[in-house]
């Protein structure tokens, strides 16, 4: 009975996660007009499936981290009620946030769910707050800054590459507000470069 | 963007903690 409830809660969490996160990786493709909404969604689904399958091999450490090991005692992690509470808490939060239009982050939801269930089941004295800071909070704080720095470093080079390459045709953007494109002369001697409007 | 990230910390994480804590207590009570 509890095992079935855990499976159902995990499936609900996966559904909520997929409904929100699937498109994130390809949103830029649709936003800049390089792919239609449907095509971008198809690419997102294919690459997410590939990522999920590769995670079976390369993401065992991640799976272990989000099991709660190291954050609460192993005896608590092995408790089915703890697992069910985490899945229900994270899944309900994501569904609620989706419904209310709140920011959705599965990582934040899972971290909060592990913390809340850990505090309720094991008590504050049994929760490893130092591990929480090093394994969850710090990566969550640092990763946007790393992405920002990498994007800032890569952008000039990519702009030069874009200017040097022939323009690729833009896709009809489907539901994108940026449907139109305009041709602007490139800075070099090559053909005009098609760029989406508003850039 | 910063507001969205900040809201994830200020809303999503505490909300999940609260929901899972309530779920844990409710499940323990039901058992």
Backbone of each chain as ProteinMPNN parsed JSONL, in Angstrom:
{"seq_chain_A": "XXXXXXXXXXXXXXXXXXXXXXXXXXXXXXXXXXXXXXXXXXXXXXXXXXXXXXXXXXXXXXXXXXXXXXXXXXXXXXXXXXXXXXXXXXXXXXXXXXXXXXXXXXXXXXXXXXXXXXXXXXXXXXXXXXXXXXXXXXXXXXXXXXXXXXXXXXXXXXXXXXXXXXXXXXXXXXXXXXXXXXXXXXXXXXXXXXXXXXX", "coords_chain_A": {"N_chain_A": [[0.834, -1.209, 0.0], [1.827, 1.299, 0.924], [4.054, 1.36, -0.682], [2.866, 1.521, -3.207], [1.673, 4.03, -2.976], [3.953, 5.611, -2.775], [5.058, 5.234, -5.312], [3.031, 6.369, -6.903], [3.086, 9.034, -5.958], [5.686, 9.726, -6.684], [5.472, 9.521, -9.438], [3.641, 11.566, -9.903], [5.191, 13.721, -9.131], [7.206, 13.525, -11.074], [5.684, 14.017, -13.347], [4.812, 16.658, -12.871], [7.269, 17.91, -12.803], [8.237, 17.373, -15.406], [6.302, 18.689, -16.95], [6.879, 21.305, -16.425], [9.668, 21.679, -16.6], [10.599, 20.579, -18.946], [10.665, 22.16, -21.259], [12.445, 24.15, -20.734], [15.167, 23.956, -21.476], [15.178, 24.347, -24.204], [13.907, 26.66, -24.677], [15.109, 28.984, -25.545], [15.626, 28.467, -28.23], [13.101, 28.581, -29.381], [12.328, 31.097, -28.572], [14.061, 32.83, -29.915], [13.351, 32.373, -32.455], [14.44, 30.339, -33.968], [13.361, 27.822, -33.995], [10.151, 26.304, -34.309], [7.41, 26.303, -31.956], [6.371, 23.693, -31.609], [8.37, 22.114, -32.768], [10.555, 22.754, -31.159], [9.603, 21.769, -28.736], [9.484, 19.051, -29.343], [12.232, 18.519, -29.709], [13.063, 19.081, -27.122], [11.782, 17.053, -25.695], [12.967, 14.739, -26.768], [15.702, 15.144, -26.099], [15.516, 15.349, -23.349], [14.638, 12.787, -22.713], [16.883, 11.333, -23.568], [18.721, 12.392, -21.77], [17.609, 11.516, -19.362], [17.92, 8.745, -19.596], [20.71, 8.541, -19.753], [21.278, 9.443, -17.256], [20.905, 7.269, -15.664], [23.33, 6.077, -15.659], [25.298, 8.045, -15.173], [24.46, 9.664, -13.092], [24.385, 8.734, -10.465], [25.394, 9.724, -8.096], [23.979, 12.086, -7.815], [21.4, 11.088, -7.516], [21.718, 9.782, -5.12], [22.221, 11.93, -3.447], [19.793, 13.312, -3.512], [18.245, 11.489, -2.247], [18.358, 11.956, 0.356], [20.325, 10.98, 1.949], [22.946, 11.533, 4.185], [21.932, 13.945, 4.822], [19.858, 13.476, 6.587], [19.618, 10.954, 9.196], [20.48, 7.582, 8.155], [18.598, 5.686, 8.853], [16.256, 7.106, 8.869], [16.05, 7.843, 6.199], [15.546, 5.39, 5.114], [13.017, 4.987, 5.908], [9.767, 4.416, 4.819], [7.65, 6.28, 5.085], [8.951, 8.696, 5.276], [10.07, 8.953, 2.735], [7.727, 9.015, 1.231], [6.554, 11.355, 2.228], [8.39, 13.271, 1.339], [8.147, 13.015, -1.449], [5.442, 13.662, -1.807], [5.403, 16.247, -0.729], [7.223, 17.698, -2.406], [6.095, 17.235, -4.964], [3.442, 18.243, -4.644], [4.032, 20.888, -4.102], [5.175, 21.786, -6.51], [3.078, 21.405, -8.304], [1.223, 23.112, -7.115], [2.583, 25.552, -7.275], [2.7, 25.798, -10.024], [0.005, 26.073, -10.632], [-0.592, 28.442, -9.289], [1.037, 30.22, -10.49], [3.548, 30.701, -9.468], [7.168, 30.938, -9.07], [8.837, 28.107, -10.394], [10.832, 25.57, -9.29], [12.242, 22.572, -9.353], [14.436, 21.576, -8.029], [14.716, 23.311, -5.83], [12.264, 22.704, -4.654], [12.529, 19.966, -4.031], [14.701, 20.09, -2.28], [13.623, 21.661, -0.219], [11.552, 19.929, 0.528], [12.952, 17.67, 1.46], [14.196, 18.846, 3.649], [11.969, 19.75, 5.189], [10.52, 17.334, 5.681], [12.534, 15.944, 6.936], [12.958, 17.476, 9.25], [10.475, 17.119, 10.453], [10.259, 14.34, 10.8], [12.724, 13.368, 11.839], [13.581, 15.374, 13.534], [15.004, 18.568, 14.579], [17.586, 18.286, 15.63], [18.679, 16.121, 14.359], [19.057, 16.722, 11.74], [21.425, 17.363, 9.276], [22.684, 20.249, 9.01], [24.965, 21.42, 8.06], [25.709, 19.776, 5.926], [23.513, 20.275, 4.379], [23.98, 22.909, 3.654], [26.407, 22.707, 2.204], [25.941, 20.763, 0.205], [23.536, 21.376, -1.03], [22.529, 24.102, -0.749], [24.734, 25.832, -1.377], [25.558, 24.965, -4.075], [23.163, 25.657, -5.384], [23.122, 28.39, -5.086], [25.472, 29.183, -6.325], [25.459, 28.19, -8.95], [23.799, 29.789, -10.796], [25.424, 32.042, -10.989], [27.785, 31.035, -12.077], [26.816, 30.203, -14.556], [26.08, 32.672, -15.587], [28.577, 33.963, -15.767], [29.905, 32.263, -17.596], [28.267, 32.567, -19.862], [28.676, 35.267, -20.394], [31.361, 35.228, -21.055], [31.414, 33.536, -23.304], [29.738, 34.761, -25.147], [30.786, 36.994, -26.796], [32.54, 35.633, -28.578], [30.779, 33.88, -29.852], [29.12, 35.679, -31.114], [30.843, 36.736, -32.994], [31.3, 34.441, -34.49], [28.73, 33.99, -35.449], [28.43, 36.199, -37.112], [30.269, 35.569, -39.045], [29.305, 33.312, -40.273], [27.067, 32.014, -42.848], [23.684, 33.189, -42.991], [21.199, 31.393, -41.232], [18.01, 30.062, -42.137], [15.131, 31.403, -40.55], [12.737, 29.804, -38.444], [9.132, 29.594, -38.636], [7.706, 30.944, -35.792], [5.601, 29.832, -34.349], [3.852, 29.912, -31.465], [5.385, 31.921, -30.591], [6.034, 35.314, -29.659], [7.77, 36.623, -31.295], [7.609, 36.657, -34.345], [8.457, 37.703, -36.697], [11.205, 38.462, -38.868], [14.125, 40.318, -39.651], [16.289, 41.447, -42.157], [19.598, 42.284, -41.703], [22.487, 44.108, -42.609], [25.562, 42.36, -42.583], [28.619, 42.844, -40.752], [30.867, 42.135, -42.1], [32.105, 40.982, -45.317], [30.306, 39.178, -46.209], [27.089, 37.621, -46.952], [23.873, 39.23, -46.224], [22.794, 39.053, -42.818], [20.27, 37.262, -41.341], [18.293, 38.192, -38.721], [16.305, 37.785, -35.764], [13.592, 40.011, -35.098], [13.893, 42.721, -32.816], [16.269, 42.279, -31.585]], "CA_chain_A": [[0.0, 0.0, 0.0], [2.714, 2.47, 1.006], [4.894, 1.343, -1.888], [2.045, 2.03, -4.318], [1.515, 5.477, -2.762], [5.237, 6.241, -3.114], [5.174, 5.223, -6.781], [2.09, 7.359, -7.423], [3.583, 10.374, -5.624], [6.874, 9.967, -7.511], [5.001, 9.762, -10.809], [3.052, 12.91, -9.923], [6.327, 14.655, -9.1], [7.856, 13.492, -12.388], [4.783, 14.693, -14.288], [4.877, 18.1, -12.61], [8.611, 18.349, -13.22], [8.322, 17.351, -16.864], [5.426, 19.709, -17.528], [7.476, 22.626, -16.244], [11.102, 21.782, -16.893], [10.966, 19.995, -20.231], [10.866, 23.156, -22.299], [13.429, 25.163, -20.327], [16.434, 23.846, -22.199], [15.06, 24.743, -25.611], [13.089, 27.884, -24.77], [15.844, 29.982, -26.322], [15.455, 28.16, -29.657], [11.803, 29.093, -29.81], [12.269, 32.526, -28.303], [14.792, 33.607, -30.92], [12.763, 32.109, -33.762], [15.159, 29.294, -34.704], [12.521, 26.619, -34.08], [8.757, 26.527, -33.937], [7.085, 25.798, -30.614], [6.223, 22.238, -31.657], [9.681, 21.513, -33.038], [11.372, 22.92, -29.947], [9.083, 20.838, -27.731], [9.942, 17.722, -29.744], [13.653, 18.43, -29.385], [13.171, 19.036, -25.659], [11.366, 15.727, -25.233], [14.002, 13.77, -27.161], [16.935, 15.328, -25.332], [15.231, 15.023, -21.951], [14.631, 11.323, -22.635], [18.278, 10.891, -23.626], [19.351, 12.759, -20.5], [17.097, 10.643, -18.311], [18.548, 7.429, -19.736], [22.139, 8.628, -19.391], [21.357, 9.65, -15.805], [21.001, 5.955, -15.02], [24.744, 5.714, -15.571], [26.215, 9.096, -14.706], [23.915, 10.53, -12.035], [24.11, 7.994, -9.234], [25.699, 10.617, -6.977], [22.856, 13.013, -7.688], [20.275, 10.33, -6.966], [22.02, 9.525, -3.716], [22.082, 13.193, -2.724], [18.383, 13.657, -3.356], [17.568, 10.507, -1.415], [18.398, 12.46, 1.719], [21.461, 10.412, 2.674], [23.89, 12.573, 4.589], [21.171, 15.08, 5.351], [19.198, 12.923, 7.781], [20.16, 9.612, 9.446], [20.112, 6.565, 7.172], [17.38, 4.996, 9.297], [15.118, 7.949, 8.442], [15.973, 7.738, 4.733], [14.967, 4.078, 4.802], [11.621, 4.976, 6.368], [8.877, 4.7, 3.681], [6.851, 7.476, 5.327], [9.808, 9.854, 4.961], [10.15, 9.03, 1.273], [6.414, 9.429, 0.741], [6.352, 12.765, 2.592], [9.226, 14.086, 0.444], [7.55, 13.007, -2.795], [4.175, 14.416, -1.743], [5.725, 17.658, -0.499], [7.815, 18.304, -3.607], [5.119, 17.192, -6.065], [2.341, 19.175, -4.376], [4.556, 22.259, -4.219], [5.356, 22.14, -7.925], [1.741, 21.539, -8.891], [0.629, 24.33, -6.553], [3.285, 26.708, -7.853], [2.258, 25.899, -11.419], [-1.376, 26.562, -10.621], [-0.645, 29.823, -8.779], [1.946, 31.079, -11.247], [4.755, 31.004, -8.687], [8.372, 30.37, -9.689], [8.922, 26.656, -10.243], [12.169, 24.979, -9.299], [12.151, 21.242, -8.759], [15.555, 21.416, -7.1], [14.342, 23.985, -4.584], [11.146, 21.982, -4.05], [13.05, 18.737, -3.424], [15.522, 20.475, -1.126], [12.698, 22.043, 0.847], [10.81, 18.749, 0.977], [13.869, 16.872, 2.285], [14.386, 19.566, 4.904], [10.736, 19.734, 5.972], [10.239, 15.977, 6.153], [13.604, 15.6, 7.886], [12.675, 18.151, 10.522], [9.271, 16.542, 11.061], [10.43, 12.924, 11.152], [13.918, 13.133, 12.664], [13.796, 16.457, 14.504], [16.07, 19.493, 14.176], [18.901, 17.82, 16.067], [19.155, 15.034, 13.497], [19.264, 17.213, 10.38], [22.804, 17.838, 9.082], [22.559, 21.547, 8.338], [26.218, 21.692, 7.333], [25.584, 19.071, 4.641], [22.488, 21.002, 3.607], [24.621, 24.106, 3.087], [27.453, 22.384, 1.232], [25.484, 19.918, -0.903], [22.322, 21.877, -1.689], [22.379, 25.567, -0.802], [25.849, 26.458, -2.101], [25.429, 24.779, -5.527], [22.011, 26.405, -5.906], [23.478, 29.815, -5.117], [26.623, 29.432, -7.197], [25.257, 27.801, -10.356], [23.402, 30.896, -11.679], [26.556, 32.956, -11.193], [28.684, 30.363, -13.021], [26.179, 30.282, -15.883], [26.173, 34.078, -16.014], [29.96, 34.241, -16.165], [30.2, 31.514, -18.823], [27.554, 33.202, -20.976], [29.347, 36.537, -20.691], [32.641, 34.92, -21.702], [31.185, 32.891, -24.597], [28.906, 35.542, -26.064], [31.511, 37.723, -27.85], [33.028, 34.698, -29.577], [29.641, 33.369, -30.617], [28.657, 36.771, -31.988], [31.769, 36.799, -34.139], [31.029, 33.247, -35.296], [27.453, 34.214, -36.134], [28.645, 37.173, -38.176], [31.092, 34.964, -40.085], [28.583, 32.219, -40.932], [25.88, 32.406, -43.609], [22.489, 33.239, -42.157], [20.3, 30.244, -41.293], [16.625, 30.539, -42.219], [14.378, 31.359, -39.304], [11.51, 29.018, -38.475], [7.965, 30.277, -38.096], [7.882, 30.755, -34.356], [4.435, 29.262, -33.694], [3.236, 30.777, -30.474], [6.321, 32.935, -30.157], [5.669, 36.676, -30.018], [8.716, 37.133, -32.277], [7.369, 35.903, -35.564], [9.061, 38.331, -37.856], [12.644, 38.643, -38.866], [14.532, 41.37, -40.574], [17.657, 41.256, -42.626], [20.483, 43.409, -41.429], [23.773, 43.846, -43.235], [26.613, 41.92, -41.682], [29.729, 43.792, -40.709], [31.916, 41.692, -43.009], [31.78, 41.03, -46.73], [29.405, 38.081, -46.511], [25.698, 37.969, -47.242], [23.147, 39.785, -45.086], [22.498, 38.111, -41.759], [18.896, 37.363, -40.86], [18.193, 38.143, -37.264], [14.947, 38.055, -35.325], [13.33, 41.385, -34.703], [13.979, 43.03, -31.393], [17.572, 42.014, -30.987]], "C_chain_A": [[0.875, 1.27, 0.0], [3.599, 2.536, -0.232], [4.138, 1.895, -3.087], [1.87, 3.542, -4.202], [2.801, 6.22, -3.121], [5.407, 6.323, -4.624], [4.265, 6.286, -7.389], [2.589, 8.785, -7.171], [4.804, 10.719, -6.471], [6.481, 10.244, -8.959], [4.381, 11.16, -10.929], [4.152, 13.972, -9.92], [7.019, 14.705, -10.46], [6.997, 14.193, -13.437], [4.873, 16.205, -14.117], [6.217, 18.668, -13.058], [8.706, 18.422, -14.736], [7.49, 18.441, -17.515], [6.048, 21.091, -17.44], [8.883, 22.737, -16.808], [11.469, 21.346, -18.302], [11.372, 21.057, -21.25], [12.005, 24.125, -21.99], [14.674, 25.157, -21.205], [16.367, 24.348, -23.627], [14.263, 26.036, -25.781], [13.778, 28.946, -25.622], [15.661, 29.753, -27.82], [14.141, 28.73, -30.179], [11.74, 30.603, -29.65], [12.96, 33.358, -29.369], [14.313, 33.286, -32.329], [13.492, 31.054, -34.576], [14.35, 28.02, -34.829], [11.098, 26.992, -33.692], [8.521, 25.936, -32.547], [7.051, 24.269, -30.61], [7.574, 21.554, -31.874], [10.583, 21.605, -31.803], [10.916, 21.951, -28.86], [9.5, 19.405, -28.052], [11.414, 17.514, -29.408], [13.856, 18.315, -27.874], [12.838, 17.643, -25.139], [12.426, 14.676, -25.553], [15.246, 13.908, -26.284], [16.719, 15.049, -23.853], [15.208, 13.513, -21.743], [16.061, 10.788, -22.651], [18.995, 11.207, -22.317], [18.899, 11.855, -19.368], [17.753, 9.272, -18.372], [20.023, 7.472, -19.349], [22.307, 8.841, -17.891], [21.432, 8.327, -15.051], [22.454, 5.561, -14.793], [25.554, 6.776, -14.838], [25.715, 9.867, -13.488], [23.609, 9.78, -10.747], [24.383, 8.861, -8.002], [24.564, 11.594, -6.723], [21.656, 12.312, -7.052], [20.483, 10.069, -5.478], [21.79, 10.796, -2.891], [20.607, 13.508, -2.467], [17.581, 12.557, -2.677], [17.526, 10.973, 0.037], [19.552, 11.903, 2.536], [22.489, 11.508, 2.955], [23.197, 13.79, 5.165], [20.427, 14.686, 6.626], [19.77, 11.52, 7.996], [19.641, 8.581, 8.439], [18.823, 5.836, 7.549], [16.136, 5.782, 8.873], [14.94, 7.854, 6.933], [15.293, 6.432, 4.329], [13.5, 3.976, 5.2], [10.681, 5.325, 5.21], [8.057, 5.978, 3.854], [7.648, 8.753, 5.021], [9.862, 10.055, 3.445], [8.828, 9.543, 0.693], [6.163, 10.916, 1.042], [7.165, 13.683, 1.681], [8.591, 14.169, -0.943], [6.258, 13.818, -2.836], [4.471, 15.911, -1.603], [6.263, 18.336, -1.741], [6.805, 18.347, -4.753], [3.993, 18.189, -5.862], [2.814, 20.621, -4.518], [4.669, 22.677, -5.675], [4.004, 22.309, -8.611], [1.056, 22.822, -8.411], [1.265, 25.581, -7.157], [2.879, 26.907, -9.313], [0.878, 26.524, -11.499], [-1.437, 28.043, -10.243], [0.272, 30.767, -9.55], [3.177, 31.488, -10.471], [5.974, 30.454, -9.41], [8.476, 28.879, -9.39], [10.375, 26.229, -10.317], [12.085, 23.642, -8.597], [13.266, 21.026, -7.749], [15.244, 22.081, -5.763], [13.229, 23.215, -3.872], [11.632, 20.704, -3.368], [13.902, 19.047, -2.194], [14.638, 20.852, 0.058], [11.959, 20.85, 1.407], [11.682, 17.851, 1.852], [14.051, 17.52, 3.656], [13.138, 19.471, 5.778], [10.416, 18.362, 6.532], [11.285, 15.533, 7.172], [13.36, 16.211, 9.244], [11.492, 17.5, 11.23], [9.507, 15.124, 11.561], [11.586, 12.728, 12.138], [14.113, 14.184, 13.747], [14.994, 17.305, 14.118], [17.471, 19.005, 14.543], [19.506, 16.765, 15.156], [19.403, 15.48, 12.054], [20.668, 17.816, 10.273], [22.773, 19.152, 8.295], [23.835, 21.909, 7.574], [26.205, 21.011, 5.956], [24.555, 19.751, 3.757], [23.125, 22.215, 2.913], [25.598, 23.748, 1.973], [26.926, 21.634, 0.008], [24.301, 20.494, -1.667], [22.352, 23.398, -1.863], [23.485, 26.211, -1.627], [25.761, 26.218, -3.615], [24.262, 25.568, -6.126], [22.317, 27.898, -6.007], [24.534, 30.106, -6.179], [26.303, 29.187, -8.67], [24.726, 28.932, -11.247], [24.553, 31.853, -11.968], [27.559, 32.354, -12.177], [28.126, 30.449, -14.436], [26.269, 31.695, -16.442], [27.578, 34.393, -16.523], [30.31, 33.531, -17.469], [29.525, 32.152, -20.034], [28.236, 34.501, -21.378], [30.659, 36.306, -21.422], [32.417, 34.399, -23.124], [30.52, 33.81, -25.619], [29.716, 36.292, -27.129], [32.007, 36.799, -28.961], [31.907, 34.173, -30.46], [29.076, 34.439, -31.549], [29.539, 36.884, -33.226], [31.531, 35.616, -35.073], [29.738, 33.428, -36.095], [27.632, 35.166, -37.31], [29.414, 36.558, -39.343], [30.342, 33.902, -40.877], [27.438, 32.764, -41.787], [24.644, 32.328, -42.726], [21.664, 31.984, -42.339], [18.873, 30.761, -41.369], [15.928, 30.409, -40.877], [13.117, 30.541, -39.49], [10.341, 29.924, -38.112], [7.886, 29.958, -36.609], [6.659, 30.221, -33.648], [3.809, 30.254, -32.752], [4.175, 31.861, -29.998], [5.842, 34.324, -30.539], [6.586, 37.246, -31.09], [8.589, 36.341, -33.56], [8.177, 36.444, -36.727], [10.572, 38.384, -37.742], [12.97, 39.769, -39.825], [15.976, 41.118, -40.96], [18.471, 42.495, -42.306], [21.828, 43.11, -42.059], [24.789, 43.369, -42.204], [27.777, 42.895, -41.764], [30.821, 43.403, -41.704], [31.462, 41.778, -44.452], [30.792, 39.944, -47.142], [28.0, 38.566, -46.786], [25.011, 38.589, -46.025], [22.787, 38.698, -44.082], [21.069, 38.317, -41.287], [18.883, 37.237, -39.354], [16.761, 38.412, -36.869], [14.786, 39.515, -34.91], [13.502, 41.554, -33.205], [15.317, 42.754, -30.777], [18.473, 43.216, -31.062]], "O_chain_A": [[0.685, 2.177, -0.81], [3.864, 3.613, -0.767], [4.695, 2.644, -3.889], [1.912, 4.254, -5.205], [2.761, 7.31, -3.692], [5.843, 7.344, -5.156], [4.679, 7.02, -8.286], [2.523, 9.637, -8.056], [4.951, 11.854, -6.925], [7.078, 11.091, -9.624], [4.572, 11.848, -11.932], [4.058, 14.985, -10.613], [7.375, 15.779, -10.946], [7.52, 14.882, -14.313], [4.995, 16.943, -15.095], [6.289, 19.762, -13.618], [9.193, 19.408, -15.288], [7.905, 19.047, -18.503], [5.781, 21.951, -18.279], [9.25, 23.746, -17.411], [12.536, 21.702, -18.802], [12.317, 20.862, -22.014], [12.476, 24.838, -22.876], [15.168, 26.205, -21.62], [17.385, 24.733, -24.2], [13.98, 26.453, -26.905], [13.122, 29.709, -26.331], [15.554, 30.706, -28.592], [14.079, 29.287, -31.275], [11.171, 31.303, -30.488], [12.511, 34.457, -29.695], [14.81, 33.86, -33.298], [13.197, 30.883, -35.759], [14.637, 27.203, -35.704], [10.871, 27.873, -32.862], [9.337, 25.168, -32.038], [7.623, 23.628, -29.729], [7.878, 20.542, -31.242], [11.281, 20.653, -31.455], [11.74, 21.38, -28.146], [9.831, 18.633, -27.152], [11.799, 16.466, -28.887], [14.706, 17.558, -27.405], [13.519, 17.116, -24.259], [12.745, 13.829, -24.718], [15.779, 12.915, -25.788], [17.625, 14.57, -23.171], [15.695, 13.012, -20.729], [16.416, 9.91, -21.864], [19.776, 10.398, -21.814], [19.697, 11.469, -18.514], [18.103, 8.697, -17.341], [20.529, 6.558, -18.698], [23.331, 8.476, -17.314], [21.956, 8.267, -13.939], [22.774, 4.816, -13.866], [26.389, 6.459, -13.992], [26.469, 10.647, -12.906], [22.685, 10.142, -10.019], [23.691, 8.749, -6.99], [24.227, 11.895, -5.577], [20.987, 12.86, -6.175], [19.544, 10.128, -4.684], [21.241, 10.747, -1.79], [20.221, 13.911, -1.37], [16.363, 12.674, -2.543], [16.758, 10.452, 0.845], [19.748, 12.3, 3.684], [22.845, 12.294, 2.078], [23.797, 14.571, 5.903], [20.369, 15.439, 7.598], [20.351, 10.95, 7.072], [18.521, 8.688, 7.939], [18.055, 5.422, 6.681], [15.099, 5.199, 8.559], [13.814, 7.791, 6.441], [14.564, 6.373, 3.339], [12.824, 3.0, 4.872], [10.778, 6.424, 4.664], [7.796, 6.682, 2.879], [7.092, 9.753, 4.57], [9.719, 11.17, 2.943], [8.808, 10.383, -0.206], [5.626, 11.641, 0.205], [6.691, 14.751, 1.292], [8.505, 15.244, -1.537], [6.014, 14.568, -3.781], [3.859, 16.738, -2.28], [5.816, 19.426, -2.098], [6.672, 19.365, -5.432], [3.622, 18.905, -6.792], [2.072, 21.475, -5.001], [4.3, 23.795, -6.034], [3.807, 23.235, -9.397], [0.401, 23.521, -9.184], [0.575, 26.54, -7.504], [2.733, 28.037, -9.779], [0.621, 27.394, -12.33], [-2.228, 28.804, -10.8], [0.286, 31.971, -9.295], [3.791, 32.511, -10.774], [5.837, 29.59, -10.276], [8.232, 28.444, -8.265], [11.062, 26.502, -11.301], [11.881, 23.582, -7.384], [13.066, 20.367, -6.729], [15.474, 21.503, -4.701], [13.239, 23.084, -2.648], [11.203, 20.39, -2.257], [13.826, 18.343, -1.187], [14.871, 20.42, 1.187], [11.754, 20.754, 2.617], [11.218, 17.328, 2.866], [14.059, 16.842, 4.684], [13.229, 19.152, 6.963], [10.08, 18.227, 7.709], [10.973, 14.842, 8.142], [13.53, 15.555, 10.271], [11.498, 17.345, 12.451], [9.013, 14.747, 12.623], [11.452, 12.022, 13.137], [14.745, 13.912, 14.768], [15.894, 16.838, 13.421], [18.434, 19.29, 13.83], [20.716, 16.54, 15.182], [19.902, 14.702, 11.241], [21.05, 18.668, 11.074], [22.828, 19.153, 7.065], [23.786, 22.617, 6.568], [26.632, 21.592, 4.958], [24.704, 19.797, 2.536], [22.846, 22.502, 1.749], [25.624, 24.398, 0.928], [27.411, 21.846, -1.104], [24.082, 20.142, -2.827], [22.219, 23.912, -2.973], [23.207, 27.048, -2.486], [25.877, 27.175, -4.381], [24.361, 26.084, -7.239], [21.828, 28.581, -6.906], [24.494, 31.141, -6.844], [26.814, 29.889, -9.542], [25.173, 29.032, -12.39], [24.646, 32.408, -13.063], [28.119, 33.065, -13.01], [28.853, 30.728, -15.39], [26.508, 31.884, -17.635], [27.745, 35.01, -17.575], [30.938, 34.12, -18.349], [30.129, 32.268, -21.1], [28.36, 34.801, -22.566], [31.034, 37.082, -22.3], [33.143, 34.774, -24.044], [30.72, 33.649, -26.823], [29.345, 36.223, -28.301], [31.91, 37.133, -30.142], [32.071, 34.038, -31.672], [28.61, 34.13, -32.645], [29.06, 37.094, -34.341], [31.557, 35.765, -36.295], [29.666, 33.064, -37.269], [27.053, 34.962, -38.376], [29.24, 36.967, -40.49], [30.695, 33.616, -42.021], [26.899, 33.833, -41.502], [24.569, 31.496, -41.821], [21.443, 31.545, -43.468], [18.543, 31.772, -40.749], [16.112, 29.427, -40.159], [12.496, 30.571, -40.553], [10.509, 30.899, -37.38], [7.992, 28.794, -36.224], [6.668, 30.157, -32.419], [3.301, 31.296, -33.164], [3.829, 32.64, -29.109], [5.298, 34.508, -31.628], [6.242, 38.238, -31.732], [9.391, 35.444, -33.823], [8.536, 35.701, -37.641], [11.133, 38.354, -36.646], [12.175, 40.116, -40.699], [16.773, 40.629, -40.159], [18.066, 43.617, -42.61], [22.269, 41.961, -42.045], [24.868, 43.902, -41.098], [27.901, 43.666, -42.715], [31.617, 44.25, -42.108], [30.555, 42.541, -44.784], [30.479, 39.817, -48.326], [27.745, 39.769, -46.846], [25.521, 38.481, -44.909], [22.511, 37.559, -44.46], [20.697, 39.417, -40.88], [19.409, 36.277, -38.793], [16.063, 39.173, -37.539], [15.725, 40.156, -34.435], [13.278, 40.623, -32.431], [15.506, 42.964, -29.579], [19.613, 43.163, -30.602]]}, "seq_chain_B": "XXXXXXXXXXXXXXXXXXXXXXXXXXXXXXX", "coords_chain_B": {"N_chain_B": [[14.813, 38.484, -13.651], [16.517, 38.043, -11.471], [14.652, 38.458, -9.512], [12.963, 36.29, -9.907], [14.639, 34.129, -9.281], [15.158, 34.762, -6.63], [12.59, 34.54, -5.614], [12.17, 31.823, -5.868], [13.764, 30.886, -3.848], [12.592, 32.18, -1.677], [9.928, 31.434, -1.691], [9.302, 28.87, -2.997], [11.041, 26.94, -1.821], [10.589, 27.151, 1.081], [7.838, 26.61, 0.996], [7.702, 23.977, 0.006], [9.051, 22.722, 2.091], [7.266, 23.159, 4.185], [4.943, 21.857, 3.239], [5.828, 19.209, 2.967], [6.534, 18.658, 5.585], [4.057, 18.808, 6.862], [2.825, 16.716, 5.481], [4.419, 14.595, 6.367], [3.85, 14.536, 9.121], [1.095, 14.079, 8.986], [1.047, 11.574, 7.743], [2.377, 10.048, 9.638], [0.549, 10.185, 11.698], [-1.631, 8.897, 10.582], [-0.689, 6.339, 10.354]], "CA_chain_B": [[15.491, 37.196, -13.467], [16.955, 37.947, -10.071], [13.441, 38.348, -8.696], [12.457, 34.915, -10.029], [15.526, 33.266, -8.495], [14.925, 35.072, -5.221], [11.284, 34.001, -5.236], [12.316, 30.371, -5.699], [14.296, 30.683, -2.492], [11.705, 32.732, -0.65], [8.587, 30.837, -1.735], [9.234, 27.449, -3.349], [11.728, 26.085, -0.844], [9.82, 27.054, 2.333], [6.535, 25.98, 0.745], [7.935, 22.532, -0.054], [9.385, 22.261, 3.445], [6.039, 23.146, 4.983], [4.024, 20.813, 2.737], [6.358, 17.874, 3.284], [6.45, 18.471, 7.032], [2.644, 18.498, 7.137], [2.591, 15.369, 4.963], [5.086, 13.629, 7.251], [3.072, 14.451, 10.368], [-0.193, 13.438, 8.675], [1.286, 10.152, 7.474], [2.699, 9.399, 10.917], [-0.699, 10.117, 12.45], [-2.49, 7.887, 9.959], [-0.126, 4.989, 10.441]], "C_chain_B": [[15.916, 36.995, -12.017], [15.745, 37.776, -9.162], [12.887, 36.925, -8.727], [13.306, 33.966, -9.192], [15.292, 33.497, -7.0], [13.6, 34.496, -4.741], [11.332, 32.491, -5.061], [12.842, 30.053, -4.3], [13.274, 31.074, -1.433], [10.361, 32.022, -0.586], [8.645, 29.318, -1.916], [9.855, 26.566, -2.268], [10.975, 26.009, 0.488], [8.465, 26.383, 2.153], [6.677, 24.461, 0.715], [8.257, 21.975, 1.322], [8.126, 22.153, 4.292], [5.105, 22.015, 4.545], [4.53, 19.433, 3.123], [6.324, 17.613, 4.787], [5.018, 18.114, 7.441], [2.327, 17.079, 6.676], [3.212, 14.326, 5.876], [4.308, 13.438, 8.537], [1.743, 13.727, 10.12], [-0.014, 11.952, 8.447], [1.601, 9.398, 8.763], [1.453, 9.23, 11.765], [-1.601, 9.004, 11.909], [-1.997, 6.475, 10.191], [-0.566, 4.291, 11.727]], "O_chain_B": [[15.707, 35.937, -11.424], [15.797, 37.048, -8.17], [12.404, 36.414, -7.716], [12.78, 33.108, -8.483], [15.235, 32.552, -6.213], [13.491, 34.022, -3.61], [10.63, 31.935, -4.217], [12.424, 29.087, -3.662], [13.111, 30.388, -0.424], [9.72, 32.009, 0.464], [8.11, 28.569, -1.099], [9.265, 25.568, -1.854], [10.74, 24.908, 0.986], [7.994, 25.673, 3.042], [5.88, 23.743, 1.319], [7.798, 20.892, 1.684], [7.938, 21.181, 5.025], [4.546, 21.304, 5.38], [3.753, 18.582, 3.557], [6.111, 16.48, 5.217], [4.801, 17.225, 8.265], [1.649, 16.328, 7.376], [2.605, 13.286, 6.136], [4.123, 12.31, 8.995], [1.317, 12.888, 10.913], [-0.83, 11.151, 8.903], [1.159, 8.266, 8.961], [1.317, 8.235, 12.476], [-2.241, 8.275, 12.667], [-2.783, 5.528, 10.221], [-0.186, 3.145, 11.969]]}, "name": "protein", "num_of_chains": 2, "seq": "XXXXXXXXXXXXXXXXXXXXXXXXXXXXXXXXXXXXXXXXXXXXXXXXXXXXXXXXXXXXXXXXXXXXXXXXXXXXXXXXXXXXXXXXXXXXXXXXXXXXXXXXXXXXXXXXXXXXXXXXXXXXXXXXXXXXXXXXXXXXXXXXXXXXXXXXXXXXXXXXXXXXXXXXXXXXXXXXXXXXXXXXXXXXXXXXXXXXXXXXXXXXXXXXXXXXXXXXXXXXXXXXXXXXXX"}
